[in-house]
Amino acid sequence: MTSASAPPRRSGFRVLNQISTNNIKGDLFGGVTAAVIALPMALAFGVASGAGAAAGLWGAVLVGLFAALFGGTPSLISEPTGPMTVVMTAVIASLTARNPEHGIAMAFTVVMLAGLFQIAFGLLRLGRYVTQMPYTVISGFMSGIGLILIILQLGPFLGQASPKGGVIGTLNNLPQLLANARPTEITLAVITMAILWLTPAAVKKIAPPQLIALVVGTLLSITVLAGGGGEEIRRIGEIASGFPALQIPHFELSELRLMLIDGAVLGMLGCIDALLTSVVADSITRTEHDSNKELIGQGLGNLASGLFGGLPGAGATMGTVVNIQSGGRSALSGISRALILMVVILALTGMAAQIPQAVLAG
């Protein structure tokens, strides 16, 4: 017998991971909005990592799709994030320096290993322990990641290629970067930052400032600022359209220990990043996520991303919050977001090739 005070049950067809017909409009709108925000971030992280813009885009598609299908937080949006990109950048730099011929293949193998570690953590039911890390440790770690990202983008911000050697290499070459700075590209980067910081709240409700900055910066670079200073503006360049090629896992015995350590670090970082975002999603939606299931979904996403040359990813706080605020409640929002980004990659990469690297750095 049903209690008279019990809330009425909403009817609707429900399938994998709480995908329900009850909220199709909200989920689709949330997915579209999250895709709009994901596009510039995926491009920026792909270029920053050294793997290329296409790797960032396919990472956003594959990690987001598999985590939505098999994860334990229905409203979570997963994609390449700052912390994951910083670690991946170091992995690519290290392995390509040690083995120029197979370094990038080994880097994507590390992404696959990270996914396998995450799946193992989920199967071992270690999810609930990941979120027990002290807030001060997480805060310090994330602050450090932010500083690393800023330093790594100083080269493109000043209109030049990023020096080799990561953070130390950039700091050592800072005098040369400043001496050879290109005013046109600095202008583009500053305009980008101004748009991100100063866009009114009313405008943000219509279009995310990241997308506005991307469009405005690109249009300025091919109109008003084209040929400024007599030097060609550095752009993303051609992005391969079509589906990505399968990346066969590649191991070198001499680098196996390093690859395993890198995979474990990347996997653990992804677990922390994703589950902390899941907690944020829970606090907004008044729900409770399944930590262990989420780790398995994240692991499958990173495994798929590595197999097809994509960046590693995790739960993204900005994308998740925007998705929920736009009405997303089930995994349908994450799936629709991934499919929209896939269409962009397959049909609109020619337009993305014109985006200046200084805009992405900003």
C-alpha positions as CSV (number, residue, x, y, z in Angstrom):
1,M,0.0,0.0,0.0
2,T,1.4,3.4,-1.0
3,S,1.6,6.2,1.6
4,A,-0.4,9.2,0.7
5,S,2.5,11.5,1.5
6,A,5.0,9.7,-0.7
7,P,6.1,11.7,-3.8
8,P,4.6,10.5,-7.0
9,R,6.7,8.4,-9.3
10,R,7.4,9.8,-12.7
11,S,6.9,7.3,-15.5
12,G,9.4,7.0,-18.3
13,F,11.5,4.6,-20.1
14,R,14.9,4.2,-18.4
15,V,17.9,2.4,-19.8
16,L,21.7,2.3,-19.2
17,N,23.0,4.6,-16.4
18,Q,19.7,6.3,-15.7
19,I,19.2,7.6,-19.3
20,S,15.5,8.4,-19.0
21,T,12.8,9.8,-21.3
22,N,11.6,11.9,-18.3
23,N,14.2,14.7,-19.0
24,I,15.1,14.5,-22.6
25,K,14.9,18.3,-23.2
26,G,17.0,19.2,-20.2
27,D,19.6,16.5,-20.9
28,L,19.9,17.6,-24.6
29,F,20.2,21.3,-23.7
30,G,22.8,20.5,-21.0
31,G,24.8,18.4,-23.5
32,V,24.8,21.2,-26.1
33,T,25.9,23.8,-23.6
34,A,28.6,21.5,-22.2
35,A,29.8,20.8,-25.8
36,V,30.1,24.6,-26.5
37,I,32.3,25.0,-23.4
38,A,34.3,21.8,-24.1
39,L,35.4,22.8,-27.6
40,P,37.8,25.6,-26.8
41,M,39.2,23.8,-23.7
42,A,39.8,20.6,-25.7
43,L,41.6,22.5,-28.4
44,A,43.7,24.4,-25.9
45,F,44.7,21.3,-23.8
46,G,45.5,19.3,-27.0
47,V,47.8,22.0,-28.3
48,A,49.4,22.6,-24.8
49,S,50.1,18.9,-24.3
50,G,52.1,18.5,-27.5
51,A,49.9,15.8,-28.8
52,G,47.9,18.2,-31.1
53,A,44.4,19.7,-31.2
54,A,42.9,16.5,-32.6
55,A,44.1,14.6,-29.5
56,G,42.3,17.0,-27.2
57,L,39.1,16.8,-29.2
58,W,39.0,13.0,-29.4
59,G,39.9,12.8,-25.7
60,A,36.8,15.0,-25.0
61,V,34.7,12.7,-27.2
62,L,35.8,9.3,-26.0
63,V,36.4,9.9,-22.3
64,G,33.1,11.8,-22.1
65,L,31.1,9.1,-24.0
66,F,32.4,6.1,-22.1
67,A,32.3,7.7,-18.7
68,A,28.7,8.8,-19.4
69,L,27.7,5.3,-20.5
70,F,29.4,3.3,-17.8
71,G,30.1,5.7,-14.9
72,G,28.4,6.2,-11.6
73,T,27.5,9.9,-11.7
74,P,24.7,10.5,-14.3
75,S,25.2,14.3,-14.6
76,L,29.0,14.2,-14.7
77,I,30.8,15.7,-17.7
78,S,34.2,14.1,-18.4
79,E,36.9,15.5,-20.7
80,P,40.6,16.5,-20.7
81,T,41.3,18.7,-17.6
82,G,44.1,20.9,-16.5
83,P,45.7,18.4,-14.1
84,M,45.5,15.5,-16.5
85,T,46.9,17.7,-19.3
86,V,49.9,18.8,-17.2
87,V,50.9,15.3,-16.4
88,M,50.3,14.1,-20.0
89,T,52.5,16.9,-21.2
90,A,55.3,15.7,-19.0
91,V,54.8,12.1,-20.1
92,I,55.0,13.0,-23.8
93,A,58.1,15.2,-23.3
94,S,59.8,12.5,-21.2
95,L,59.1,9.6,-23.5
96,T,59.7,11.4,-26.8
97,A,63.1,12.6,-25.4
98,R,64.0,9.1,-24.5
99,N,62.7,7.4,-27.6
100,P,61.9,9.9,-30.4
101,E,60.7,7.2,-32.8
102,H,58.1,5.5,-30.5
103,G,57.7,8.1,-27.7
104,I,54.3,9.4,-28.7
105,A,53.0,5.8,-29.1
106,M,54.3,4.9,-25.6
107,A,52.6,8.1,-24.2
108,F,49.2,6.9,-25.5
109,T,50.0,3.5,-24.1
110,V,50.5,5.2,-20.7
111,V,46.9,6.6,-21.1
112,M,45.6,3.1,-21.6
113,L,47.5,1.9,-18.5
114,A,46.0,4.8,-16.6
115,G,42.5,3.5,-17.7
116,L,43.4,0.0,-16.6
117,F,44.5,1.2,-13.2
118,Q,41.3,3.1,-12.8
119,I,39.2,0.0,-13.7
120,A,41.2,-2.0,-11.2
121,F,40.6,0.7,-8.4
122,G,36.9,0.5,-9.2
123,L,36.8,-3.3,-9.1
124,L,38.7,-3.3,-5.8
125,R,36.1,-0.9,-4.4
126,L,38.6,1.8,-3.5
127,G,36.5,4.6,-4.7
128,R,35.3,5.8,-1.3
129,Y,38.9,6.2,0.0
130,V,40.0,8.5,-2.8
131,T,37.8,11.4,-1.6
132,Q,39.3,11.2,1.9
133,M,42.4,13.2,0.9
134,P,42.7,16.4,3.0
135,Y,41.4,19.6,1.4
136,T,44.6,21.4,1.9
137,V,46.5,18.8,-0.1
138,I,44.0,19.0,-2.9
139,S,44.1,22.8,-2.8
140,G,47.9,23.0,-2.9
141,F,48.1,20.4,-5.7
142,M,45.5,22.2,-7.9
143,S,47.2,25.6,-7.3
144,G,50.5,24.1,-8.4
145,I,48.8,22.7,-11.5
146,G,47.4,26.2,-12.3
147,L,50.9,27.7,-12.0
148,I,52.4,25.1,-14.3
149,L,49.7,25.7,-16.9
150,I,50.4,29.4,-16.9
151,I,54.1,29.0,-17.2
152,L,53.8,26.5,-20.1
153,Q,51.6,28.9,-22.0
154,L,54.0,31.9,-21.8
155,G,55.6,31.0,-25.1
156,P,52.4,30.9,-27.2
157,F,51.1,33.9,-25.2
158,L,54.2,35.9,-26.4
159,G,53.8,34.6,-30.0
160,Q,56.4,31.9,-30.0
161,A,56.8,28.1,-29.7
162,S,56.9,26.7,-26.2
163,P,60.6,26.0,-25.3
164,K,61.6,22.4,-24.7
165,G,62.1,21.3,-21.1
166,G,58.7,22.1,-19.7
167,V,58.5,24.5,-16.8
168,I,62.2,24.8,-16.2
169,G,62.9,25.1,-19.9
170,T,60.4,27.9,-20.2
171,L,61.7,29.8,-17.2
172,N,65.3,29.5,-18.4
173,N,64.3,30.9,-21.9
174,L,62.1,33.6,-20.5
175,P,64.5,36.5,-21.4
176,Q,64.7,35.3,-25.0
177,L,60.9,34.9,-25.1
178,L,60.4,38.4,-23.9
179,A,63.0,39.8,-26.3
180,N,61.3,38.2,-29.3
181,A,57.7,38.8,-28.2
182,R,55.2,39.6,-31.0
183,P,52.9,42.5,-30.1
184,T,50.1,41.3,-32.4
185,E,49.8,37.9,-30.7
186,I,50.2,39.4,-27.2
187,T,47.3,41.7,-28.1
188,L,45.2,38.7,-29.1
189,A,46.0,36.9,-25.9
190,V,45.2,39.9,-23.7
191,I,41.9,40.4,-25.5
192,T,41.1,36.8,-24.9
193,M,41.8,37.2,-21.2
194,A,39.8,40.4,-21.0
195,I,36.8,38.6,-22.5
196,L,37.0,35.7,-20.1
197,W,37.3,38.0,-17.1
198,L,35.0,40.9,-18.0
199,T,32.0,39.3,-19.8
200,P,28.9,40.4,-18.0
201,A,26.8,37.8,-16.3
202,A,23.8,38.5,-18.5
203,V,25.9,37.6,-21.6
204,K,27.3,34.5,-20.0
205,K,23.8,33.1,-19.8
206,I,23.5,33.4,-23.6
207,A,27.0,32.2,-24.6
208,P,30.0,31.0,-22.5
209,P,32.9,33.5,-22.5
210,Q,35.3,30.8,-23.7
211,L,33.4,30.5,-27.0
212,I,33.1,34.2,-27.3
213,A,36.8,34.7,-26.8
214,L,37.6,31.9,-29.4
215,V,35.3,33.5,-32.1
216,V,36.3,37.1,-31.5
217,G,40.0,36.3,-31.3
218,T,40.0,34.3,-34.5
219,L,38.0,36.9,-36.4
220,L,40.3,39.7,-35.2
221,S,43.3,37.6,-36.3
222,I,42.1,37.2,-39.9
223,T,40.7,40.8,-40.3
224,V,42.0,43.7,-38.2
225,L,45.2,42.1,-36.9
226,A,46.1,40.0,-40.0
227,G,49.7,40.6,-41.0
228,G,50.3,42.9,-38.0
229,G,54.0,43.5,-37.5
230,G,54.8,41.9,-40.8
231,E,54.8,38.4,-39.2
232,E,52.4,35.5,-39.8
233,I,50.3,34.7,-36.8
234,R,50.9,31.3,-35.3
235,R,47.7,29.2,-35.7
236,I,46.5,25.7,-34.7
237,G,46.9,24.6,-38.4
238,E,45.2,21.7,-40.1
239,I,43.4,19.2,-38.0
240,A,42.9,15.7,-39.4
241,S,39.3,15.1,-40.1
242,G,37.7,11.7,-40.0
243,F,37.9,9.0,-37.4
244,P,41.2,8.6,-35.6
245,A,43.6,5.7,-36.3
246,L,43.9,2.9,-33.8
247,Q,47.0,3.3,-31.6
248,I,48.6,-0.1,-31.0
249,P,50.0,-0.3,-27.5
250,H,53.8,0.0,-27.6
251,F,56.2,-1.0,-24.8
252,E,59.9,-0.7,-24.5
253,L,61.5,-2.9,-21.8
254,S,63.9,-0.1,-20.9
255,E,61.0,2.3,-20.3
256,L,58.5,-0.2,-18.9
257,R,59.0,0.8,-15.2
258,L,58.6,4.5,-16.1
259,M,55.5,3.8,-18.1
260,L,53.9,1.9,-15.3
261,I,54.6,4.6,-12.8
262,D,53.3,7.3,-15.1
263,G,50.2,5.2,-15.8
264,A,49.6,4.8,-12.0
265,V,50.1,8.5,-11.4
266,L,47.8,9.5,-14.2
267,G,45.2,7.0,-13.2
268,M,45.2,8.1,-9.5
269,L,45.0,11.7,-10.5
270,G,42.1,11.0,-12.8
271,C,40.3,9.2,-9.9
272,I,40.8,12.2,-7.6
273,D,39.7,14.7,-10.2
274,A,36.6,12.7,-11.2
275,L,35.4,11.8,-7.8
276,L,35.8,15.3,-6.4
277,T,33.7,16.6,-9.3
278,S,31.2,13.8,-8.5
279,V,30.8,15.2,-5.0
280,V,30.2,18.7,-6.5
281,A,27.5,17.2,-8.8
282,D,25.9,15.4,-5.8
283,S,25.7,18.7,-3.8
284,I,23.9,20.4,-6.6
285,T,21.5,17.6,-7.7
286,R,20.9,16.2,-4.2
287,T,21.8,12.7,-5.4
288,E,24.5,10.2,-4.4
289,H,27.0,8.9,-6.9
290,D,28.5,5.4,-7.1
291,S,32.3,5.9,-6.6
292,N,33.4,2.5,-7.7
293,K,31.2,2.4,-10.8
294,E,32.5,5.9,-11.7
295,L,36.1,4.8,-11.6
296,I,35.3,1.9,-13.9
297,G,33.6,4.3,-16.3
298,Q,36.5,6.7,-16.2
299,G,38.9,3.9,-16.8
300,L,37.0,2.6,-19.8
301,G,37.0,6.2,-21.2
302,N,40.7,6.7,-20.8
303,L,41.4,3.2,-22.2
304,A,39.4,4.1,-25.3
305,S,41.0,7.5,-25.6
306,G,44.5,6.1,-25.5
307,L,43.6,3.4,-28.1
308,F,42.5,6.2,-30.5
309,G,45.2,8.8,-29.8
310,G,43.2,11.0,-27.4
311,L,44.2,12.9,-24.3
312,P,43.4,11.4,-20.9
313,G,40.5,13.0,-19.1
314,A,38.4,13.1,-15.9
315,G,35.3,14.7,-14.5
316,A,35.4,18.4,-15.3
317,T,33.9,20.8,-12.7
318,M,33.0,23.6,-15.1
319,G,31.4,21.4,-17.7
320,T,29.5,19.4,-15.0
321,V,28.1,22.5,-13.2
322,V,27.1,24.1,-16.5
323,N,25.4,20.9,-17.6
324,I,23.4,20.6,-14.4
325,Q,22.4,24.3,-14.5
326,S,21.3,23.9,-18.1
327,G,19.0,21.0,-17.1
328,G,21.2,17.9,-17.5
329,R,20.4,15.1,-15.1
330,S,21.1,11.8,-16.8
331,A,23.9,10.3,-18.8
332,L,22.1,11.4,-22.0
333,S,23.6,14.9,-21.5
334,G,27.1,13.5,-21.6
335,I,26.3,11.3,-24.6
336,S,24.8,14.1,-26.6
337,R,27.7,16.3,-25.8
338,A,30.2,13.7,-27.1
339,L,28.2,13.2,-30.3
340,I,28.1,17.0,-30.9
341,L,31.8,17.2,-30.5
342,M,32.3,14.3,-32.9
343,V,30.3,16.1,-35.5
344,V,32.5,19.1,-35.1
345,I,35.6,17.0,-35.6
346,L,34.3,15.2,-38.6
347,A,32.8,18.3,-40.4
348,L,34.2,21.6,-39.1
349,T,37.9,21.1,-38.5
350,G,38.8,23.4,-41.3
351,M,37.4,26.4,-39.4
352,A,39.2,25.4,-36.2
353,A,42.5,25.4,-38.1
354,Q,42.4,29.2,-38.2
355,I,42.3,29.7,-34.4
356,P,45.5,31.5,-33.2
357,Q,47.6,29.7,-30.7
358,A,47.9,33.0,-28.7
359,V,44.1,32.9,-28.2
360,L,44.3,29.4,-26.8
361,A,47.1,30.4,-24.6
362,G,45.1,33.4,-23.2
